[in-house]
Amino acid sequence: MSSFYSKTNLPSNEDIQNTFKDFKDNQIISCIDYFEKRKRSRCHIYSYPYQLKHYDNITNNFRDGLFKYVCEVSLYDEHPFEHEFFLRITQSFPLLETLTVINEQRQNNKRFRKSKNENEDLLIVKYPHLIQLNLREAHTDYHEQFLFDTKTCLSNDVHIRMNYRLAKKVTRYFRRNTSRNNCAKLSYILFYKKSKFPEHLKDYFPHATYILIIIISSFK
């Protein structure tokens, strides 16, 4: 993976393919992103089939494919990750165990579906091997994306990091039925919090062996 500070020195996919034209045994995949807010670009270059166990900083420009050795993935973009994107991720990484989502943008299609009342038509995203999920730097919509059983089916015994304020909002103060099933599958919860916990919190996470608290001075 390479980083560039402007669009001007960013290579094209054609340039990259020409650079690796002598690599006959493997297909060379390249993916280029420019992040307007950070004024930086990033280029992923890898040979396919992919042999590593991790794949970092996947964006919406992800080229798909089957990554049968990868068990750790991080997602980052300045554009929203829609529900269909997470379906693509689970299809490409069937043995996914650790997932980090970094995205501060709200989902666009969620608002469209809500206005059309089409949420019931969503295919549920399944994570049969997931054991660690980090939503600490994710927008409210991604807390909803992973906690609602109408959108996601988590495996049992998941360790999760999430923003307490956002989790409280999504679960309607830890009383919402739509998020109860997935919350019951969490075994280790690390909250980044700013306020007191309600007394019924542990009832909402009945299988959580540990609920840890990290107090921070402010939230984004």
HELIX and SHEET records of a PDB file:
HELIX    1   1 ASN A   13  THR A   19  1                                   7    
HELIX    2   2 HIS A   83  SER A   92  1                                  10    
HELIX    3   3 ASN A  108  LYS A  116  1                                   9    
HELIX    4   4 ASN A  119  ASP A  121  5                                   3    
HELIX    5   5 THR A  140  LEU A  147  1                                   8    
HELIX    6   6 TYR A  164  VAL A  170  1                                   7    
HELIX    7   7 ARG A  180  CYS A  183  1                                   4    
HELIX    8   8 LEU A  201  TYR A  204  1                                   4    
SHEET    1   A 3 SER A   2  PHE A   4  0                                        
SHEET    2   A 3 ARG A  40  TYR A  48 -1                                        
SHEET    3   A 3 GLN A  27  PHE A  35 -1                                        
SHEET    1   B 7 HIS A  54  ILE A  58  0                                        
SHEET    2   B 7 GLU A  72  TYR A  76  1                                        
SHEET    3   B 7 THR A  98  ILE A 102  1                                        
SHEET    4   B 7 GLN A 132  ASN A 134  1                                        
SHEET    5   B 7 VAL A 158  ASN A 163  1                                        
SHEET    6   B 7 LEU A 186  LYS A 193  1                                        
SHEET    7   B 7 TYR A 210  ILE A 215  1                                        
SHEET    1   C 2 VAL A 125  TYR A 127  0                                        
SHEET    2   C 2 THR A 152  LEU A 154  1                                        
END                                                                             
